[in-house]
Amino acid sequence: MDYVIRHMRLAEHPLLERFLYEAIYVPEGYTGAVPYSVIYDDPKCRAAFEGFGMRSDDLALVAEAEGKVVGACWVRTTDEYGHMDDETPSFSLSVLKPYRGRGIGSALMGRLINELREAGYRRTSLSVQKENPALHLYERLGFRIVGYGADQSEWLMVRRLDQTREPTPLAIRRLTADDVPTFVELRIAQLLEEGAQESCDLRPALFDYYQRHLADGSFFSWLALFDGQIVGTSGLSVVEKPPYFSCPTGRIGLLSSMYVRQGLRRQGIARDLLMRIVDEAKARGCGAVHITASEEGMRLYRACGFTHHERFMQLLLEQ
């Protein structure tokens, strides 16, 4: 998906209320509705948006896609969550749910970090709930835990801006033949992590499969790289079946190798890779995408529109 990052316009300042509400962390398993009034009832929430633009250090960026604002990232030195002192701008970040996992949050924060550095700030801060997966995103962008936030349920994080090392962006690109040896090792790691028993050496067969099907175009993959190292994988094998009513092309995408290294999970990397795979499957005429999912992956696939079917059966054939 294409998106543009730009400075927030004056007329868009009221959007910060909605984006602050969208940024509220809801723990997994929570079924109640979070009242919209919470952003007005909590003084620290109000401090994140009330009177925005009236202070000289108020700064906001937005991400625009499909003709609308889908993400916002802003800093202030008011007494909001994450506030340290009047010399340290504190971050707020929010991306609308349908647009998460596409690198928008990382891009917004990375650009704003650079703008704060150029403006002469020495550090910036934020607060995050301890269970919030966004913690890993902030760590990847150079923020470090320095203590508790407003209470012991959240962390206060700081990023120094006088560091010479820039935040390392996550790179997404296609799998090439040169990547296959590493891709094979990550596939083995995934299978073992999911509980498979290493009863034989799969490496030669996997290497042969990926080389052949990459070459004939019946397999494709998107990779995520961090610091030049492959940290996330995906793959889709295009197969043909006799056409049927819900899939008149007969082309089916078999999804595999959805894997992200530990320590970088729950940051939207898998979702980004999955969306690219699905988009390409559509472009290639696939009528459906199938996957045998791990328990950990089920939530992601459901969130991306996959549904569970009970009719699938398997017969293992002895060789």
Residue frames relative to the residue before (quaternion, step in Angstrom):
aa qw qx qy qz dx dy dz
M 1.0000 0.0000 0.0000 0.0000 0.00 0.00 0.00
D 0.3462 -0.7309 0.5534 0.1992 3.56 -0.95 0.92
Y 0.0776 0.7761 -0.6238 0.0495 3.55 -1.04 0.77
V 0.2888 -0.7406 0.5875 0.1517 3.53 -1.29 0.53
I 0.2116 -0.7527 0.6093 0.1323 3.57 -1.00 0.85
R 0.1048 0.7865 -0.5961 0.1228 3.56 -0.82 1.02
H 0.6223 -0.5175 0.4191 0.4114 3.55 -1.31 0.12
M 0.5113 -0.6365 0.4823 0.3175 3.54 -1.10 0.73
R 0.3777 -0.7189 0.5429 0.2141 3.55 -1.02 0.88
L 0.6713 -0.5186 0.3517 0.3958 3.55 -1.22 0.60
A 0.6832 0.5001 -0.2926 0.4444 3.59 0.89 -0.89
E 0.6675 0.5069 -0.2975 0.4571 3.59 1.24 -0.35
H 0.4090 0.7423 -0.4615 0.2621 3.62 1.21 -0.12
P 0.6284 0.5406 -0.3637 0.4249 3.66 0.94 -0.66
L 0.5439 0.6251 -0.4005 0.3912 3.62 1.19 -0.38
L 0.5455 0.6489 -0.3993 0.3491 3.60 1.14 -0.52
E 0.5886 0.5703 -0.3765 0.4319 3.60 1.08 -0.60
R 0.6823 0.4751 -0.2956 0.4706 3.56 0.85 -0.95
F 0.6789 0.4936 -0.3067 0.4488 3.58 0.90 -0.90
L 0.6098 0.5301 -0.3636 0.4635 3.60 1.06 -0.59
Y 0.6388 0.5152 -0.3237 0.4709 3.58 0.99 -0.81
E 0.6641 0.5072 -0.3064 0.4558 3.59 0.93 -0.87
A 0.6646 0.5237 -0.3035 0.4380 3.59 1.15 -0.55
I 0.4644 0.6831 -0.4560 0.3313 3.61 1.23 -0.19
Y 0.3671 -0.7426 0.5190 0.2107 3.57 -0.77 1.05
V 0.1155 -0.7727 0.6232 0.0353 3.56 -0.85 1.07
P 0.4002 -0.7410 0.4766 0.2522 3.64 -0.46 1.13
E 0.5926 -0.5649 0.4394 0.3696 3.55 -1.19 0.60
G 0.7738 0.3235 -0.2571 0.4802 3.53 -0.93 0.93
Y 0.5501 0.5969 -0.4046 0.4212 3.59 1.24 -0.24
T 0.1740 -0.8341 0.5208 0.0530 3.57 -0.68 1.11
G 0.5630 0.6162 -0.3917 0.3871 3.59 1.21 -0.24
A 0.4895 -0.6321 0.5079 0.3209 3.55 -1.29 0.27
V 0.3601 -0.7066 0.5643 0.2292 3.56 -0.97 0.85
P 0.3803 -0.7451 0.4879 0.2492 3.62 -0.52 1.06
Y 0.5293 -0.6452 0.4502 0.3177 3.56 -0.97 0.88
S 0.5904 0.6186 -0.3533 0.3795 3.56 1.16 -0.64
V 0.5039 0.6777 -0.4295 0.3199 3.60 1.18 -0.39
I 0.6577 0.5165 -0.3309 0.4372 3.60 1.01 -0.68
Y 0.6787 0.4461 -0.2920 0.5051 3.59 1.25 -0.33
D 0.6570 0.5361 -0.3072 0.4319 3.58 1.08 -0.72
D 0.7090 0.4230 -0.2429 0.5094 3.58 1.12 -0.67
P 0.4228 -0.7320 0.4677 0.2582 3.63 -0.52 1.12
K 0.6531 0.5131 -0.3284 0.4498 3.60 1.03 -0.71
C 0.6104 0.5114 -0.3546 0.4899 3.58 1.14 -0.51
R 0.6547 0.5150 -0.3217 0.4501 3.59 0.87 -0.90
A 0.6312 0.5611 -0.3355 0.4174 3.57 1.03 -0.76
A 0.6109 0.5705 -0.3522 0.4210 3.59 1.21 -0.37
F 0.8224 0.2251 -0.1102 0.5107 3.60 1.12 -0.47
E 0.5694 0.6186 -0.4052 0.3591 3.62 1.06 -0.58
G 0.8518 0.0961 -0.0934 0.5064 3.56 -0.87 0.99
F 0.2605 0.7881 -0.5264 0.1841 3.57 1.16 0.46
G 0.7454 0.3601 -0.3019 0.4728 3.52 -0.98 0.95
M 0.6229 0.5542 -0.3379 0.4367 3.56 1.27 -0.28
R 0.6701 0.4417 -0.2895 0.5216 3.57 1.24 -0.33
S 0.5657 -0.6407 0.4045 0.3254 3.56 -1.01 0.78
D 0.7259 0.4245 -0.2516 0.4792 3.60 1.14 -0.54
D 0.4207 0.6709 -0.4967 0.3551 3.62 1.20 0.29
L 0.0974 0.7905 -0.5939 0.1139 3.57 -0.79 1.03
A 0.0389 0.8151 -0.5734 0.0725 3.59 -0.83 0.98
L 0.1425 -0.7453 0.6466 0.0783 3.50 -1.21 0.77
V 0.1396 -0.7694 0.6132 0.1119 3.56 -1.20 0.47
A 0.2977 -0.6874 0.6229 0.2256 3.52 -1.34 0.34
E 0.1307 -0.7949 0.5913 0.0374 3.54 -0.82 1.03
A 0.1060 0.7740 -0.6150 0.1072 3.56 -0.85 1.02
E 0.8447 0.1080 -0.1043 0.5137 3.54 -1.12 0.74
G 0.7089 -0.5045 0.2522 0.4236 3.54 1.04 0.84
K 0.7440 0.3296 -0.2268 0.5351 3.62 1.17 0.26
V 0.5473 -0.5926 0.4775 0.3483 3.56 -1.30 0.36
V 0.0831 -0.8351 0.5438 -0.0047 3.58 -0.60 1.16
G 0.7953 0.1197 -0.0814 0.5888 3.58 1.25 -0.12
A 0.0613 -0.7896 0.6100 0.0273 3.55 -1.19 0.59
C 0.0432 -0.7641 0.6437 0.0002 3.52 -1.15 0.75
W 0.1134 0.8220 -0.5454 0.1187 3.58 -0.62 1.06
V 0.2064 -0.7670 0.5978 0.1086 3.55 -1.27 0.49
R 0.0020 0.7627 -0.6466 0.0158 3.51 -1.27 0.67
T 0.3144 -0.7136 0.5729 0.2526 3.57 -1.29 0.07
T 0.3485 0.7152 -0.5168 0.3161 3.59 1.09 0.72
D 0.6165 -0.5655 0.4023 0.3719 3.58 -1.29 0.19
E 0.2276 0.7674 -0.5539 0.2291 3.55 0.59 1.20
Y 0.6868 -0.4026 0.3556 0.4896 3.57 -1.27 -0.13
G 0.7677 0.3164 -0.2529 0.4966 3.56 -0.88 0.96
H 0.4905 0.6755 -0.4303 0.3433 3.59 1.26 -0.15
M 0.1597 -0.7792 0.6009 0.0792 3.55 -1.03 0.89
D 0.7497 -0.2357 0.2045 0.5837 3.57 0.76 -1.09
D 0.6880 -0.5183 0.3309 0.3854 3.55 -1.29 0.20
E 0.6485 0.4997 -0.3193 0.4773 3.58 1.29 -0.07
T 0.7116 0.4329 -0.2251 0.5055 3.56 1.32 -0.18
P 0.2739 -0.7653 0.5568 0.1712 3.63 -0.35 1.16
S 0.2210 -0.7737 0.5801 0.1266 3.57 -1.01 0.82
F 0.4550 -0.7352 0.4634 0.1942 3.52 -1.01 1.00
S 0.0180 -0.7006 0.7089 0.0789 3.48 -1.43 0.47
L 0.0264 -0.7982 0.6012 -0.0258 3.57 -0.97 0.89
S 0.1199 0.7885 -0.5959 0.0942 3.56 -0.95 0.86
V 0.0281 -0.7629 0.6459 -0.0052 3.54 -1.02 0.92
L 0.5063 -0.6521 0.4646 0.3202 3.58 -0.87 0.90
K 0.6453 -0.5987 0.3185 0.3519 3.56 -0.96 0.92
P 0.6851 0.4861 -0.3320 0.4291 3.66 0.78 -0.81
Y 0.7316 0.4207 -0.2276 0.4858 3.58 1.19 -0.40
R 0.4548 0.6820 -0.4568 0.3455 3.59 1.22 0.21
G 0.7586 0.3804 -0.2769 0.4508 3.53 -1.24 0.43
R 0.6195 0.5444 -0.3406 0.4516 3.60 1.20 0.35
G 0.6120 -0.5899 0.3361 0.4056 3.57 1.26 0.31
I 0.4213 0.7288 -0.4600 0.2823 3.60 1.26 0.04
G 0.6538 0.5218 -0.3177 0.4465 3.59 0.91 -0.88
S 0.6508 0.5126 -0.3103 0.4663 3.58 0.94 -0.90
A 0.6707 0.5058 -0.3029 0.4500 3.57 0.92 -0.90
L 0.6419 0.5236 -0.3196 0.4601 3.58 0.98 -0.84
M 0.7092 0.4598 -0.2733 0.4593 3.56 0.80 -1.01
G 0.6359 0.5437 -0.3353 0.4332 3.57 0.97 -0.82
R 0.6792 0.4780 -0.2979 0.4707 3.57 0.93 -0.85
L 0.6730 0.4935 -0.3119 0.4542 3.60 0.94 -0.83
I 0.5814 0.5585 -0.3654 0.4653 3.59 1.11 -0.64
N 0.6710 0.4957 -0.2986 0.4635 3.57 0.90 -0.90
E 0.6567 0.5065 -0.3215 0.4569 3.59 0.98 -0.78
L 0.6338 0.5161 -0.3326 0.4705 3.60 1.04 -0.71
R 0.6305 0.5247 -0.3337 0.4646 3.58 1.02 -0.78
E 0.6764 0.4956 -0.2938 0.4588 3.57 0.89 -0.93
A 0.6575 0.5040 -0.3051 0.4697 3.58 1.17 -0.57
G 0.5947 -0.6284 0.3353 0.3727 3.58 1.27 -0.04
Y 0.4337 0.6859 -0.4795 0.3339 3.60 1.20 0.21
R 0.4114 -0.7328 0.4962 0.2179 3.56 -1.05 0.79
R 0.8033 -0.0226 0.0343 0.5941 3.59 1.13 -0.56
T 0.1536 -0.7534 0.6287 0.1167 3.55 -1.34 0.24
S 0.2188 -0.8029 0.5488 0.0791 3.58 -1.13 0.53
L 0.0074 0.7655 -0.6420 -0.0422 3.53 -1.40 0.09
S 0.2586 -0.7248 0.6008 0.2164 3.54 -1.30 0.14
V 0.0388 -0.7948 0.6054 -0.0167 3.55 -1.14 0.67
Q 0.5145 -0.6187 0.4945 0.3286 3.55 -1.05 0.77
K 0.5847 -0.6301 0.3791 0.3426 3.57 -0.93 0.89
E 0.7261 0.4334 -0.2476 0.4730 3.60 1.02 -0.76
N 0.5069 0.6744 -0.4203 0.3342 3.60 1.22 -0.20
P 0.4483 -0.7109 0.4697 0.2704 3.63 -0.68 1.04
A 0.5343 0.6356 -0.4074 0.3801 3.61 1.18 -0.39
L 0.4622 0.6851 -0.4346 0.3579 3.58 1.25 -0.33
H 0.6812 0.4951 -0.2951 0.4514 3.58 0.93 -0.88
L 0.5933 0.5471 -0.3585 0.4692 3.58 1.11 -0.63
Y 0.6782 0.4940 -0.2977 0.4554 3.56 0.86 -0.95
E 0.6293 0.5196 -0.3381 0.4687 3.57 1.02 -0.72
R 0.6533 0.5147 -0.3215 0.4527 3.57 0.96 -0.80
L 0.6951 0.4524 -0.2657 0.4915 3.58 1.13 -0.60
G 0.6767 -0.5524 0.2703 0.4048 3.56 1.26 0.30
F 0.4924 0.6396 -0.4486 0.3837 3.62 1.22 0.09
R 0.1188 -0.7888 0.6013 0.0446 3.56 -1.08 0.77
I 0.5171 -0.6394 0.4785 0.3079 3.57 -1.08 0.79
V 0.0838 -0.8063 0.5847 0.0293 3.58 -0.87 0.98
G 0.7871 -0.1959 0.1216 0.5721 3.60 1.23 -0.09
Y 0.6989 -0.4208 0.3449 0.4642 3.53 -1.30 -0.33
G 0.4678 -0.6464 0.5229 0.2998 3.53 -1.28 0.45
A 0.8313 -0.1047 0.1021 0.5362 3.57 -0.90 -0.95
D 0.7706 -0.0281 -0.0031 0.6367 3.60 1.22 -0.50
Q 0.7058 -0.5027 0.3058 0.3945 3.57 -1.27 0.04
S 0.5422 0.6027 -0.4187 0.4093 3.60 1.23 0.19
E 0.7730 0.2886 -0.1620 0.5412 3.59 1.21 -0.21
W 0.3947 -0.6924 0.5549 0.2384 3.52 -1.33 0.43
L 0.2822 -0.6793 0.6435 0.2117 3.50 -1.28 0.56
M 0.0734 -0.8125 0.5783 -0.0100 3.57 -0.76 1.09
V 0.1364 -0.7900 0.5965 0.0397 3.54 -1.09 0.79
R 0.0944 -0.7566 0.6411 0.0871 3.54 -1.16 0.66
R 0.3443 -0.7210 0.5655 0.2043 3.54 -0.80 1.02
L 0.2913 -0.7809 0.5339 0.1425 3.54 -0.97 0.87
D 0.6110 0.5321 -0.3640 0.4593 3.57 1.27 0.03
Q 0.4097 0.6849 -0.4869 0.3550 3.55 1.29 0.33
T 0.4563 -0.6908 0.4870 0.2782 3.57 -1.00 0.76
R 0.6612 0.5132 -0.3155 0.4471 3.60 1.09 -0.61
E 0.3550 -0.7425 0.5360 0.1883 3.54 -0.74 1.09
P 0.5977 -0.5187 0.4405 0.4239 3.58 -1.19 0.37
T 0.3666 -0.7453 0.5169 0.2074 3.55 -0.85 0.95
P 0.2992 -0.7682 0.5312 0.1954 3.60 -0.53 1.06
L 0.4647 -0.6325 0.5379 0.3077 3.50 -1.24 0.52
A 0.2042 -0.7789 0.5839 0.1031 3.57 -0.88 0.96
I 0.1427 -0.7643 0.6247 0.0726 3.56 -1.08 0.79
R 0.1814 0.7734 -0.5937 0.1284 3.57 -0.85 0.95
R 0.6390 -0.5384 0.3983 0.3783 3.53 -1.35 0.17
L 0.5339 -0.5783 0.5131 0.3423 3.51 -1.30 0.41
T 0.1153 -0.7699 0.6236 0.0712 3.57 -1.04 0.82
A 0.6928 -0.4629 0.3400 0.4361 3.57 -1.28 0.21
D 0.6336 0.5448 -0.3364 0.4342 3.60 1.05 -0.68
D 0.6578 0.5214 -0.3057 0.4494 3.59 1.18 -0.51
V 0.4792 0.7343 -0.4178 0.2379 3.58 1.18 -0.48
P 0.6374 0.5218 -0.3707 0.4290 3.70 0.80 -0.73
T 0.6776 0.4634 -0.2927 0.4903 3.61 0.93 -0.85
F 0.6148 0.5564 -0.3347 0.4477 3.56 1.04 -0.80
V 0.6369 0.5258 -0.3176 0.4658 3.58 1.00 -0.85
E 0.6708 0.4991 -0.3098 0.4526 3.60 0.86 -0.90
L 0.6596 0.4907 -0.3120 0.4762 3.59 0.99 -0.73
R 0.6108 0.5318 -0.3507 0.4702 3.58 1.09 -0.64
I 0.6372 0.5108 -0.3236 0.4778 3.60 0.97 -0.82
A 0.6456 0.5251 -0.3187 0.4537 3.59 0.93 -0.91
Q 0.6469 0.5214 -0.3177 0.4569 3.57 0.99 -0.83
L 0.6647 0.5121 -0.3085 0.4481 3.59 0.85 -0.96
L 0.6726 0.4880 -0.2979 0.4698 3.59 0.91 -0.88
E 0.6433 0.5258 -0.3208 0.4548 3.57 1.00 -0.81
E 0.6909 0.4698 -0.2721 0.4774 3.57 1.10 -0.67
G 0.6627 -0.5620 0.2810 0.4074 3.57 1.29 0.17
A 0.4310 0.6986 -0.4734 0.3196 3.62 1.21 0.10
Q 0.3766 -0.6990 0.5619 0.2320 3.56 -1.19 0.58
E 0.3750 -0.7375 0.5184 0.2160 3.58 -0.82 0.98
S 0.0077 0.8561 -0.5133 0.0602 3.54 0.38 1.31
C 0.7825 0.0888 -0.0673 0.6126 3.58 1.28 -0.20
D 0.5285 -0.5991 0.4805 0.3617 3.57 -1.28 0.13
L 0.2002 -0.8249 0.5233 0.0752 3.55 -0.27 1.30
R 0.4832 0.7289 -0.4201 0.2423 3.57 1.16 -0.47
P 0.6730 0.4854 -0.3378 0.4442 3.67 0.75 -0.81
A 0.6731 0.4949 -0.3029 0.4585 3.58 0.95 -0.88
L 0.6527 0.5022 -0.3167 0.4706 3.59 0.98 -0.80
F 0.6367 0.5345 -0.3255 0.4505 3.56 0.94 -0.89
D 0.6629 0.5056 -0.2913 0.4691 3.57 0.95 -0.95
Y 0.6522 0.5289 -0.3191 0.4394 3.59 0.93 -0.92
Y 0.7132 0.4600 -0.2750 0.4518 3.57 0.72 -1.05
Q 0.6350 0.5288 -0.3389 0.4498 3.60 0.96 -0.77
R 0.6989 0.4786 -0.2812 0.4509 3.58 0.83 -0.97
H 0.7603 0.4110 -0.2254 0.4497 3.57 0.77 -1.02
L 0.5429 0.5449 -0.4098 0.4904 3.57 1.22 -0.25
A 0.6720 0.5215 -0.2953 0.4351 3.55 0.94 -0.92
D 0.7637 0.3521 -0.2218 0.4935 3.62 0.91 -0.78
G 0.5521 -0.6712 0.3620 0.3372 3.59 1.28 0.14
S 0.5424 0.6334 -0.4081 0.3716 3.60 1.20 0.08
F 0.7266 0.2499 -0.2210 0.6007 3.59 1.31 0.12
F 0.0663 0.7805 -0.6209 0.0291 3.56 -1.01 0.79
S 0.1205 -0.8000 0.5876 0.0108 3.53 -1.21 0.54
W 0.1927 -0.7223 0.6479 0.1462 3.52 -1.29 0.58
L 0.1986 -0.7889 0.5768 0.0742 3.56 -1.02 0.88
A 0.2375 -0.7114 0.6356 0.1829 3.54 -1.28 0.49
L 0.0896 -0.8013 0.5914 0.0112 3.56 -0.90 0.99
F 0.0591 -0.7697 0.6356 0.0097 3.53 -1.06 0.86
D 0.8188 -0.0069 -0.0611 0.5708 3.56 -0.67 1.15
G 0.7046 -0.4871 0.2594 0.4461 3.58 1.07 0.75
Q 0.6465 0.5038 -0.3184 0.4763 3.59 1.27 -0.06
I 0.4814 -0.6544 0.4961 0.3065 3.58 -1.03 0.78
V 0.0316 -0.8220 0.5681 -0.0228 3.58 -0.63 1.14
G 0.7918 0.1575 -0.1057 0.5806 3.59 1.25 -0.18
T 0.0998 -0.8067 0.5821 0.0225 3.56 -1.01 0.83
S 0.0193 -0.7477 0.6626 0.0382 3.50 -1.36 0.32
G 0.0197 0.8117 -0.5837 -0.0058 3.57 -1.20 0.27
L 0.0487 -0.7897 0.6108 0.0311 3.53 -1.16 0.59
S 0.1850 -0.7563 0.6216 0.0865 3.53 -0.92 1.03
V 0.2507 -0.7684 0.5735 0.1331 3.56 -0.77 1.05
V 0.0078 0.7959 -0.6028 0.0557 3.56 -0.64 1.17
E 0.2999 -0.7474 0.5637 0.1835 3.57 -1.22 0.41
K 0.0959 -0.7547 0.6484 0.0306 3.51 -1.13 0.90
P 0.6337 -0.4601 0.3943 0.4810 3.60 -1.14 0.08
P 0.5183 -0.6586 0.4334 0.3314 3.61 -0.77 0.92
Y 0.0443 -0.7660 0.6403 0.0363 3.55 -1.19 0.63
F 0.7504 -0.4678 0.2158 0.4142 3.57 -1.24 0.44
S 0.7355 0.3985 -0.2526 0.4862 3.60 0.89 -0.79
C 0.7632 0.1896 -0.1490 0.5995 3.58 1.31 -0.03
P 0.0828 -0.8643 0.4946 0.0395 3.59 0.46 1.17
T 0.6089 0.5344 -0.3774 0.4486 3.62 1.15 -0.26
G 0.3692 -0.7302 0.4896 0.3013 3.57 1.16 -0.59
R 0.5821 0.5887 -0.3777 0.4147 3.60 1.22 -0.10
I 0.0795 -0.7904 0.6072 -0.0142 3.52 -0.81 1.12
G 0.2600 -0.7398 0.5963 0.1715 3.56 -1.06 0.74
L 0.1727 -0.7703 0.6074 0.0889 3.58 -0.75 1.07
L 0.2396 -0.8070 0.5308 0.0982 3.55 -0.37 1.28
S 0.1049 0.7868 -0.6010 0.0939 3.57 -0.95 0.86
S 0.8037 0.3492 -0.2108 0.4333 3.54 -1.37 0.02
M 0.3224 0.7064 -0.5538 0.3006 3.58 1.03 0.76
Y 0.2607 0.7826 -0.5003 0.2633 3.55 -0.07 1.31
V 0.0236 -0.7649 0.6437 0.0041 3.57 -1.05 0.87
R 0.5221 -0.6520 0.4494 0.3167 3.55 -0.89 0.92
Q 0.5722 -0.5802 0.4547 0.3595 3.54 -1.15 0.69
G 0.7108 0.4080 -0.3327 0.4666 3.54 -1.08 0.78
L 0.7580 0.2776 -0.1777 0.5628 3.57 1.25 -0.39
R 0.4557 0.7004 -0.4417 0.3267 3.56 1.26 0.22
R 0.8123 0.2701 -0.2265 0.4647 3.53 -1.38 0.39
Q 0.5235 0.5896 -0.4377 0.4321 3.53 1.03 0.90
G 0.6342 -0.5492 0.3301 0.4326 3.58 1.26 0.20
I 0.4391 0.7111 -0.4613 0.2981 3.60 1.25 -0.03
A 0.6749 0.4894 -0.3021 0.4623 3.59 0.83 -0.96
R 0.6435 0.5208 -0.3295 0.4540 3.59 0.97 -0.81
D 0.6301 0.5318 -0.3332 0.4572 3.58 0.97 -0.83
L 0.6726 0.4880 -0.2940 0.4722 3.58 0.87 -0.95
L 0.6564 0.5258 -0.3120 0.4419 3.57 0.92 -0.92
M 0.6635 0.5081 -0.3147 0.4501 3.59 0.90 -0.88
R 0.6400 0.5116 -0.3305 0.4685 3.58 1.04 -0.71
I 0.6303 0.5285 -0.3239 0.4673 3.57 1.03 -0.80
V 0.6772 0.4955 -0.2945 0.4574 3.58 0.86 -0.99
D 0.6427 0.5223 -0.3268 0.4554 3.59 0.94 -0.84
E 0.6853 0.4681 -0.2963 0.4727 3.58 0.93 -0.84
A 0.5983 0.5548 -0.3618 0.4509 3.60 1.07 -0.67
K 0.6305 0.5194 -0.3261 0.4758 3.58 1.00 -0.82
A 0.6717 0.5096 -0.2990 0.4469 3.56 0.88 -0.98
R 0.7006 0.4522 -0.2658 0.4837 3.60 1.11 -0.60
G 0.5945 -0.6278 0.3448 0.3653 3.58 1.26 0.19
C 0.3803 0.7141 -0.5066 0.2980 3.60 1.15 0.35
G 0.3392 -0.7587 0.5238 0.1870 3.55 -0.95 0.87
A 0.7886 0.0512 -0.0231 0.6123 3.58 1.25 -0.29
V 0.2107 -0.7257 0.6356 0.1579 3.51 -1.33 0.38
H 0.1318 -0.8010 0.5829 0.0346 3.55 -0.79 1.06
I 0.0455 0.7825 -0.6208 0.0113 3.56 -1.19 0.59
T 0.2858 -0.6718 0.6478 0.2176 3.52 -1.26 0.58
A 0.1337 -0.8693 0.4753 0.0218 3.55 -0.13 1.33
S 0.4592 -0.6208 0.5598 0.3006 3.50 -1.27 0.56
E 0.6624 -0.4897 0.3724 0.4274 3.57 -1.25 0.30
E 0.6534 0.5352 -0.3128 0.4345 3.56 0.98 -0.87
G 0.7188 0.4675 -0.2533 0.4480 3.55 1.06 -0.75
M 0.4949 0.7016 -0.4215 0.2919 3.58 1.20 -0.44
R 0.6572 0.5255 -0.3292 0.4285 3.59 0.89 -0.89
L 0.6379 0.5236 -0.3259 0.4611 3.60 0.98 -0.84
Y 0.6955 0.4831 -0.2954 0.4422 3.59 0.79 -0.98
R 0.6293 0.5170 -0.3419 0.4688 3.59 1.00 -0.74
A 0.6557 0.5210 -0.3098 0.4502 3.58 0.95 -0.89
C 0.7136 0.4282 -0.2422 0.4988 3.58 1.17 -0.57
G 0.6874 -0.5358 0.2644 0.4129 3.57 1.24 0.38
F 0.4716 0.6540 -0.4640 0.3668 3.63 1.23 0.04
T 0.1630 -0.7689 0.6101 0.1002 3.56 -1.15 0.67
H 0.4626 -0.6894 0.4912 0.2638 3.54 -1.17 0.66
H 0.1265 -0.7875 0.6012 0.0489 3.57 -0.93 0.95
E 0.3687 -0.7693 0.4916 0.1746 3.54 -0.84 1.05
R 0.5962 0.6364 -0.3556 0.3363 3.62 1.17 -0.36
F 0.5135 0.6641 -0.4310 0.3310 3.58 1.15 -0.33
M 0.0271 0.7793 -0.6240 0.0500 3.56 -0.91 1.00
Q 0.1651 -0.7960 0.5793 0.0594 3.57 -1.15 0.57
L 0.1049 -0.7453 0.6550 0.0668 3.52 -1.17 0.75
L 0.2547 -0.7672 0.5712 0.1425 3.54 -0.62 1.12
L 0.2331 -0.7919 0.5552 0.1018 3.57 -0.82 1.02
E 0.3817 -0.7217 0.5286 0.2324 3.55 -0.75 1.00
Q 0.3150 -0.7489 0.5563 0.1744 3.56 -0.95 0.92
